[in-house]
Amino acid sequence: MAIDDLLDRARDLRRRRDETVAELAALVRALDGLEGVGMLDETQLRELGRLRDRPRTRAATRRRRTAAAKRTNEQG
C-alpha cells in the first residue's frame, strides 16, 4: 500500500470524525432547546445529562501521550 493511500485514509477519517462531532453538537443544541421548553421526558433528560458529562479530549490525550512516549524512547 502506498503512503498516499495511508494519508488519504487518515484524512478521510479526520473529516468523518469532524462531521460527526458537528452533528453531535447540533443534536445537543437541539435537545437543549427542547429541554428549555420542557419537551423532554425523564429518559431523554438523563441521556442529555450523560452527553454533557462525557469527557471530550480522550482521543487527543491518547495521541499526545503516544507522541511523548516516542520522544522519550528516542532520547533514552
Biopython code that builds the backbone (N, CA, C, O; Angstrom):
import numpy as np
from Bio.PDB.StructureBuilder import StructureBuilder

atoms = [
    (1, "MET", "N", (0.846, -1.173, 0.000)),
    (1, "MET", "CA", (0.000, 0.000, 0.000)),
    (1, "MET", "C", (0.897, 1.244, 0.000)),
    (1, "MET", "O", (1.872, 1.313, 0.749)),
    (2, "ALA", "N", (0.571, 2.191, -0.816)),
    (2, "ALA", "CA", (1.382, 3.400, -0.955)),
    (2, "ALA", "C", (1.106, 4.360, 0.200)),
    (2, "ALA", "O", (0.038, 4.341, 0.813)),
    (3, "ILE", "N", (2.091, 5.187, 0.471)),
    (3, "ILE", "CA", (1.962, 6.169, 1.554)),
    (3, "ILE", "C", (0.811, 7.137, 1.280)),
    (3, "ILE", "O", (0.142, 7.595, 2.207)),
    (4, "ASP", "N", (0.586, 7.443, 0.010)),
    (4, "ASP", "CA", (-0.529, 8.337, -0.340)),
    (4, "ASP", "C", (-1.872, 7.739, 0.075)),
    (4, "ASP", "O", (-2.758, 8.457, 0.537)),
    (5, "ASP", "N", (-2.022, 6.427, -0.091)),
    (5, "ASP", "CA", (-3.262, 5.765, 0.325)),
    (5, "ASP", "C", (-3.462, 5.878, 1.828)),
    (5, "ASP", "O", (-4.574, 6.125, 2.295)),
    (6, "LEU", "N", (-2.396, 5.700, 2.576)),
    (6, "LEU", "CA", (-2.489, 5.812, 4.030)),
    (6, "LEU", "C", (-2.828, 7.238, 4.458)),
    (6, "LEU", "O", (-3.621, 7.447, 5.376)),
    (7, "LEU", "N", (-2.222, 8.213, 3.790)),
    (7, "LEU", "CA", (-2.520, 9.609, 4.113)),
    (7, "LEU", "C", (-3.957, 9.961, 3.765)),
    (7, "LEU", "O", (-4.627, 10.669, 4.517)),
    (8, "ASP", "N", (-4.432, 9.467, 2.623)),
    (8, "ASP", "CA", (-5.820, 9.703, 2.227)),
    (8, "ASP", "C", (-6.783, 9.090, 3.229)),
    (8, "ASP", "O", (-7.801, 9.691, 3.572)),
    (9, "ARG", "N", (-6.456, 7.889, 3.696)),
    (9, "ARG", "CA", (-7.305, 7.232, 4.682)),
    (9, "ARG", "C", (-7.385, 8.040, 5.971)),
    (9, "ARG", "O", (-8.466, 8.233, 6.527)),
    (10, "ALA", "N", (-6.243, 8.504, 6.434)),
    (10, "ALA", "CA", (-6.210, 9.307, 7.664)),
    (10, "ALA", "C", (-6.995, 10.604, 7.484)),
    (10, "ALA", "O", (-7.726, 11.021, 8.382)),
    (11, "ARG", "N", (-6.842, 11.229, 6.342)),
    (11, "ARG", "CA", (-7.569, 12.469, 6.055)),
    (11, "ARG", "C", (-9.076, 12.230, 6.028)),
    (11, "ARG", "O", (-9.845, 13.034, 6.555)),
    (12, "ASP", "N", (-9.497, 11.124, 5.412)),
    (12, "ASP", "CA", (-10.914, 10.785, 5.363)),
    (12, "ASP", "C", (-11.469, 10.508, 6.761)),
    (12, "ASP", "O", (-12.581, 10.921, 7.089)),
    (13, "LEU", "N", (-10.692, 9.811, 7.574)),
    (13, "LEU", "CA", (-11.138, 9.526, 8.942)),
    (13, "LEU", "C", (-11.278, 10.805, 9.750)),
    (13, "LEU", "O", (-12.237, 10.955, 10.507)),
    (14, "ARG", "N", (-10.334, 11.730, 9.602)),
    (14, "ARG", "CA", (-10.434, 13.008, 10.311)),
    (14, "ARG", "C", (-11.651, 13.794, 9.846)),
    (14, "ARG", "O", (-12.358, 14.390, 10.659)),
    (15, "ARG", "N", (-11.895, 13.797, 8.544)),
    (15, "ARG", "CA", (-13.052, 14.519, 8.003)),
    (15, "ARG", "C", (-14.352, 13.924, 8.536)),
    (15, "ARG", "O", (-15.248, 14.660, 8.950)),
    (16, "ARG", "N", (-14.461, 12.591, 8.527)),
    (16, "ARG", "CA", (-15.662, 11.937, 9.046)),
    (16, "ARG", "C", (-15.846, 12.216, 10.536)),
    (16, "ARG", "O", (-16.964, 12.444, 10.999)),
    (17, "ARG", "N", (-14.743, 12.196, 11.280)),
    (17, "ARG", "CA", (-14.824, 12.497, 12.707)),
    (17, "ARG", "C", (-15.314, 13.925, 12.934)),
    (17, "ARG", "O", (-16.166, 14.169, 13.788)),
    (18, "ASP", "N", (-14.771, 14.860, 12.164)),
    (18, "ASP", "CA", (-15.183, 16.257, 12.307)),
    (18, "ASP", "C", (-16.660, 16.449, 11.961)),
    (18, "ASP", "O", (-17.358, 17.221, 12.618)),
    (19, "GLU", "N", (-17.133, 15.749, 10.933)),
    (19, "GLU", "CA", (-18.544, 15.831, 10.571)),
    (19, "GLU", "C", (-19.423, 15.259, 11.680)),
    (19, "GLU", "O", (-20.472, 15.819, 11.998)),
    (20, "THR", "N", (-18.996, 14.156, 12.259)),
    (20, "THR", "CA", (-19.754, 13.528, 13.336)),
    (20, "THR", "C", (-19.812, 14.428, 14.562)),
    (20, "THR", "O", (-20.851, 14.537, 15.211)),
    (21, "VAL", "N", (-18.698, 15.068, 14.873)),
    (21, "VAL", "CA", (-18.654, 15.990, 16.011)),
    (21, "VAL", "C", (-19.616, 17.152, 15.784)),
    (21, "VAL", "O", (-20.324, 17.561, 16.704)),
    (22, "ALA", "N", (-19.643, 17.679, 14.575)),
    (22, "ALA", "CA", (-20.547, 18.792, 14.264)),
    (22, "ALA", "C", (-22.010, 18.354, 14.380)),
    (22, "ALA", "O", (-22.842, 19.103, 14.891)),
    (23, "GLU", "N", (-22.326, 17.143, 13.907)),
    (23, "GLU", "CA", (-23.691, 16.638, 14.008)),
    (23, "GLU", "C", (-24.093, 16.430, 15.466)),
    (23, "GLU", "O", (-25.216, 16.752, 15.854)),
    (24, "LEU", "N", (-23.186, 15.895, 16.266)),
    (24, "LEU", "CA", (-23.484, 15.679, 17.682)),
    (24, "LEU", "C", (-23.695, 17.004, 18.402)),
    (24, "LEU", "O", (-24.589, 17.118, 19.241)),
    (25, "ALA", "N", (-22.879, 18.004, 18.082)),
    (25, "ALA", "CA", (-23.042, 19.325, 18.698)),
    (25, "ALA", "C", (-24.400, 19.926, 18.331)),
    (25, "ALA", "O", (-25.061, 20.531, 19.175)),
    (26, "ALA", "N", (-24.811, 19.762, 17.083)),
    (26, "ALA", "CA", (-26.123, 20.267, 16.661)),
    (26, "ALA", "C", (-27.243, 19.537, 17.394)),
    (26, "ALA", "O", (-28.235, 20.151, 17.788)),
    (27, "LEU", "N", (-27.086, 18.242, 17.574)),
    (27, "LEU", "CA", (-28.083, 17.460, 18.298)),
    (27, "LEU", "C", (-28.203, 17.922, 19.749)),
    (27, "LEU", "O", (-29.308, 18.070, 20.271)),
    (28, "VAL", "N", (-27.069, 18.148, 20.392)),
    (28, "VAL", "CA", (-27.091, 18.603, 21.783)),
    (28, "VAL", "C", (-27.741, 19.980, 21.883)),
    (28, "VAL", "O", (-28.503, 20.234, 22.815)),
    (29, "ARG", "N", (-27.451, 20.872, 20.934)),
    (29, "ARG", "CA", (-28.092, 22.196, 20.937)),
    (29, "ARG", "C", (-29.605, 22.071, 20.779)),
    (29, "ARG", "O", (-30.366, 22.771, 21.447)),
    (30, "ALA", "N", (-30.036, 21.171, 19.887)),
    (30, "ALA", "CA", (-31.473, 20.975, 19.686)),
    (30, "ALA", "C", (-32.120, 20.413, 20.950)),
    (30, "ALA", "O", (-33.206, 20.846, 21.336)),
    (31, "LEU", "N", (-31.463, 19.458, 21.591)),
    (31, "LEU", "CA", (-32.005, 18.900, 22.824)),
    (31, "LEU", "C", (-32.038, 19.938, 23.935)),
    (31, "LEU", "O", (-32.967, 19.957, 24.743)),
    (32, "ASP", "N", (-31.032, 20.798, 23.980)),
    (32, "ASP", "CA", (-31.036, 21.889, 24.961)),
    (32, "ASP", "C", (-32.245, 22.788, 24.749)),
    (32, "ASP", "O", (-32.881, 23.220, 25.710)),
    (33, "GLY", "N", (-32.556, 23.065, 23.500)),
    (33, "GLY", "CA", (-33.728, 23.888, 23.192)),
    (33, "GLY", "C", (-35.022, 23.224, 23.628)),
    (33, "GLY", "O", (-35.907, 23.872, 24.185)),
    (34, "LEU", "N", (-35.125, 21.916, 23.367)),
    (34, "LEU", "CA", (-36.321, 21.185, 23.794)),
    (34, "LEU", "C", (-36.422, 21.124, 25.311)),
    (34, "LEU", "O", (-37.512, 21.196, 25.877)),
    (35, "GLU", "N", (-35.268, 20.990, 25.963)),
    (35, "GLU", "CA", (-35.272, 20.978, 27.427)),
    (35, "GLU", "C", (-35.748, 22.323, 27.971)),
    (35, "GLU", "O", (-36.468, 22.386, 28.967)),
    (36, "GLY", "N", (-35.336, 23.388, 27.305)),
    (36, "GLY", "CA", (-35.708, 24.725, 27.740)),
    (36, "GLY", "C", (-37.208, 24.976, 27.723)),
    (36, "GLY", "O", (-37.713, 25.784, 28.503)),
    (37, "VAL", "N", (-37.916, 24.295, 26.846)),
    (37, "VAL", "CA", (-39.376, 24.474, 26.795)),
    (37, "VAL", "C", (-40.115, 23.293, 27.425)),
    (37, "VAL", "O", (-41.333, 23.172, 27.291)),
    (38, "GLY", "N", (-39.370, 22.422, 28.112)),
    (38, "GLY", "CA", (-39.989, 21.326, 28.856)),
    (38, "GLY", "C", (-40.555, 20.212, 28.013)),
    (38, "GLY", "O", (-41.561, 19.611, 28.391)),
    (39, "MET", "N", (-39.940, 19.914, 26.881)),
    (39, "MET", "CA", (-40.490, 18.892, 25.989)),
    (39, "MET", "C", (-39.740, 17.556, 26.043)),
    (39, "MET", "O", (-39.976, 16.690, 25.200)),
    (40, "LEU", "N", (-38.842, 17.375, 27.016)),
    (40, "LEU", "CA", (-38.120, 16.110, 27.129)),
    (40, "LEU", "C", (-38.671, 15.306, 28.298)),
    (40, "LEU", "O", (-39.024, 15.858, 29.340)),
    (41, "ASP", "N", (-38.739, 13.982, 28.103)),
    (41, "ASP", "CA", (-39.175, 13.133, 29.207)),
    (41, "ASP", "C", (-37.971, 12.780, 30.089)),
    (41, "ASP", "O", (-36.853, 13.223, 29.827)),
    (42, "GLU", "N", (-38.206, 11.990, 31.123)),
    (42, "GLU", "CA", (-37.152, 11.656, 32.098)),
    (42, "GLU", "C", (-35.948, 10.972, 31.439)),
    (42, "GLU", "O", (-34.801, 11.325, 31.715)),
    (43, "THR", "N", (-36.212, 10.008, 30.581)),
    (43, "THR", "CA", (-35.125, 9.273, 29.920)),
    (43, "THR", "C", (-34.300, 10.205, 29.042)),
    (43, "THR", "O", (-33.070, 10.143, 29.062)),
    (44, "GLN", "N", (-34.944, 11.047, 28.290)),
    (44, "GLN", "CA", (-34.231, 11.983, 27.420)),
    (44, "GLN", "C", (-33.399, 12.966, 28.238)),
    (44, "GLN", "O", (-32.281, 13.302, 27.849)),
    (45, "LEU", "N", (-33.927, 13.424, 29.353)),
    (45, "LEU", "CA", (-33.169, 14.324, 30.222)),
    (45, "LEU", "C", (-31.921, 13.632, 30.767)),
    (45, "LEU", "O", (-30.843, 14.226, 30.816)),
    (46, "ARG", "N", (-32.078, 12.367, 31.176)),
    (46, "ARG", "CA", (-30.945, 11.603, 31.698)),
    (46, "ARG", "C", (-29.869, 11.423, 30.621)),
    (46, "ARG", "O", (-28.681, 11.603, 30.888)),
    (47, "GLU", "N", (-30.289, 11.070, 29.415)),
    (47, "GLU", "CA", (-29.323, 10.867, 28.325)),
    (47, "GLU", "C", (-28.640, 12.179, 27.932)),
    (47, "GLU", "O", (-27.453, 12.185, 27.606)),
    (48, "LEU", "N", (-29.375, 13.278, 27.961)),
    (48, "LEU", "CA", (-28.781, 14.581, 27.668)),
    (48, "LEU", "C", (-27.719, 14.910, 28.713)),
    (48, "LEU", "O", (-26.653, 15.424, 28.376)),
    (49, "GLY", "N", (-28.005, 14.619, 29.967)),
    (49, "GLY", "CA", (-27.014, 14.829, 31.023)),
    (49, "GLY", "C", (-25.771, 13.997, 30.808)),
    (49, "GLY", "O", (-24.657, 14.465, 31.044)),
    (50, "ARG", "N", (-25.953, 12.759, 30.361)),
    (50, "ARG", "CA", (-24.791, 11.891, 30.083)),
    (50, "ARG", "C", (-23.963, 12.433, 28.925)),
    (50, "ARG", "O", (-22.734, 12.372, 28.964)),
    (51, "LEU", "N", (-24.617, 12.958, 27.902)),
    (51, "LEU", "CA", (-23.886, 13.547, 26.778)),
    (51, "LEU", "C", (-23.054, 14.736, 27.236)),
    (51, "LEU", "O", (-21.915, 14.912, 26.803)),
    (52, "ARG", "N", (-23.628, 15.545, 28.107)),
    (52, "ARG", "CA", (-22.913, 16.727, 28.595)),
    (52, "ARG", "C", (-21.716, 16.355, 29.453)),
    (52, "ARG", "O", (-20.708, 17.060, 29.443)),
    (53, "ASP", "N", (-21.810, 15.259, 30.194)),
    (53, "ASP", "CA", (-20.766, 14.876, 31.141)),
    (53, "ASP", "C", (-19.635, 14.072, 30.514)),
    (53, "ASP", "O", (-18.639, 13.793, 31.182)),
    (54, "ARG", "N", (-19.764, 13.700, 29.263)),
    (54, "ARG", "CA", (-18.723, 12.884, 28.620)),
    (54, "ARG", "C", (-17.417, 13.642, 28.512)),
    (54, "ARG", "O", (-17.419, 14.841, 28.234)),
    (55, "PRO", "N", (-16.295, 12.960, 28.729)),
    (55, "PRO", "CA", (-15.010, 13.618, 28.501)),
    (55, "PRO", "C", (-14.839, 13.906, 27.011)),
    (55, "PRO", "O", (-15.177, 13.071, 26.172)),
    (56, "ARG", "N", (-14.325, 15.062, 26.689)),
    (56, "ARG", "CA", (-14.260, 15.468, 25.284)),
    (56, "ARG", "C", (-12.875, 15.355, 24.677)),
    (56, "ARG", "O", (-12.732, 15.482, 23.461)),
    (57, "THR", "N", (-11.855, 15.120, 25.480)),
    (57, "THR", "CA", (-10.491, 15.138, 24.952)),
    (57, "THR", "C", (-9.802, 13.793, 25.080)),
    (57, "THR", "O", (-8.573, 13.730, 25.035)),
    (58, "ARG", "N", (-10.544, 12.737, 25.234)),
    (58, "ARG", "CA", (-9.939, 11.436, 25.475)),
    (58, "ARG", "C", (-9.016, 10.994, 24.337)),
    (58, "ARG", "O", (-7.883, 10.587, 24.597)),
    (59, "ALA", "N", (-9.464, 11.062, 23.104)),
    (59, "ALA", "CA", (-8.649, 10.612, 21.971)),
    (59, "ALA", "C", (-7.425, 11.502, 21.790)),
    (59, "ALA", "O", (-6.339, 11.001, 21.499)),
    (60, "ALA", "N", (-7.580, 12.791, 21.954)),
    (60, "ALA", "CA", (-6.449, 13.701, 21.802)),
    (60, "ALA", "C", (-5.405, 13.429, 22.871)),
    (60, "ALA", "O", (-4.207, 13.509, 22.599)),
    (61, "THR", "N", (-5.839, 13.109, 24.074)),
    (61, "THR", "CA", (-4.908, 12.807, 25.158)),
    (61, "THR", "C", (-4.090, 11.575, 24.813)),
    (61, "THR", "O", (-2.881, 11.544, 25.045)),
    (62, "ARG", "N", (-4.730, 10.576, 24.268)),
    (62, "ARG", "CA", (-4.000, 9.364, 23.885)),
    (62, "ARG", "C", (-2.938, 9.669, 22.848)),
    (62, "ARG", "O", (-1.816, 9.171, 22.944)),
    (63, "ARG", "N", (-3.277, 10.480, 21.858)),
    (63, "ARG", "CA", (-2.300, 10.805, 20.823)),
    (63, "ARG", "C", (-1.107, 11.538, 21.408)),
    (63, "ARG", "O", (0.038, 11.244, 21.065)),
    (64, "ARG", "N", (-1.370, 12.486, 22.286)),
    (64, "ARG", "CA", (-0.272, 13.251, 22.875)),
    (64, "ARG", "C", (0.625, 12.363, 23.711)),
    (64, "ARG", "O", (1.847, 12.499, 23.663)),
    (65, "ARG", "N", (0.043, 11.460, 24.473)),
    (65, "ARG", "CA", (0.851, 10.557, 25.288)),
    (65, "ARG", "C", (1.717, 9.665, 24.407)),
    (65, "ARG", "O", (2.882, 9.419, 24.717)),
    (66, "THR", "N", (1.154, 9.193, 23.330)),
    (66, "THR", "CA", (1.904, 8.332, 22.428)),
    (66, "THR", "C", (3.083, 9.086, 21.838)),
    (66, "THR", "O", (4.190, 8.550, 21.780)),
    (67, "ALA", "N", (2.866, 10.319, 21.399)),
    (67, "ALA", "CA", (3.947, 11.118, 20.825)),
    (67, "ALA", "C", (5.014, 11.395, 21.882)),
    (67, "ALA", "O", (6.207, 11.342, 21.585)),
    (68, "ALA", "N", (4.594, 11.687, 23.104)),
    (68, "ALA", "CA", (5.540, 11.950, 24.180)),
    (68, "ALA", "C", (6.349, 10.690, 24.500)),
    (68, "ALA", "O", (7.551, 10.765, 24.755)),
    (69, "ALA", "N", (5.697, 9.564, 24.485)),
    (69, "ALA", "CA", (6.388, 8.303, 24.756)),
    (69, "ALA", "C", (7.429, 8.017, 23.683)),
    (69, "ALA", "O", (8.517, 7.526, 23.984)),
    (70, "LYS", "N", (7.099, 8.320, 22.440)),
    (70, "LYS", "CA", (8.071, 8.101, 21.356)),
    (70, "LYS", "C", (9.292, 8.981, 21.541)),
    (70, "LYS", "O", (10.422, 8.531, 21.352)),
    (71, "ARG", "N", (9.067, 10.249, 21.913)),
    (71, "ARG", "CA", (10.195, 11.144, 22.128)),
    (71, "ARG", "C", (11.072, 10.667, 23.271)),
    (71, "ARG", "O", (12.297, 10.762, 23.196)),
    (72, "THR", "N", (10.455, 10.156, 24.326)),
    (72, "THR", "CA", (11.197, 9.662, 25.472)),
    (72, "THR", "C", (12.028, 8.441, 25.076)),
    (72, "THR", "O", (13.182, 8.307, 25.485)),
    (73, "ASN", "N", (11.437, 7.564, 24.287)),
    (73, "ASN", "CA", (12.165, 6.357, 23.845)),
    (73, "ASN", "C", (13.324, 6.712, 22.936)),
    (73, "ASN", "O", (14.361, 6.051, 22.992)),
    (74, "GLU", "N", (13.188, 7.727, 22.104)),
    (74, "GLU", "CA", (14.272, 8.119, 21.217)),
    (74, "GLU", "C", (15.439, 8.710, 21.999)),
    (74, "GLU", "O", (16.596, 8.513, 21.627)),
    (75, "GLN", "N", (15.147, 9.434, 23.078)),
    (75, "GLN", "CA", (16.205, 10.053, 23.868)),
    (75, "GLN", "C", (16.962, 9.019, 24.688)),
    (75, "GLN", "O", (18.167, 9.162, 24.892)),
    (76, "GLY", "N", (16.286, 7.988, 25.158)),
    (76, "GLY", "CA", (16.885, 7.004, 26.084)),
    (76, "GLY", "C", (17.609, 5.940, 25.436)),
    (76, "GLY", "O", (18.150, 5.063, 26.109)),
]
sb = StructureBuilder()
sb.init_structure("model")
sb.init_model(0)
sb.init_chain("A")
sb.init_seg("    ")
for serial, (resi, resn, name, xyz) in enumerate(atoms, 1):
    if name == "N":
        sb.init_residue(resn, " ", resi, " ")
    sb.init_atom(name, np.array(xyz, "f"), 0.0, 1.0, " ", f" {name:<3s}", serial, name[0])
structure = sb.get_structure()
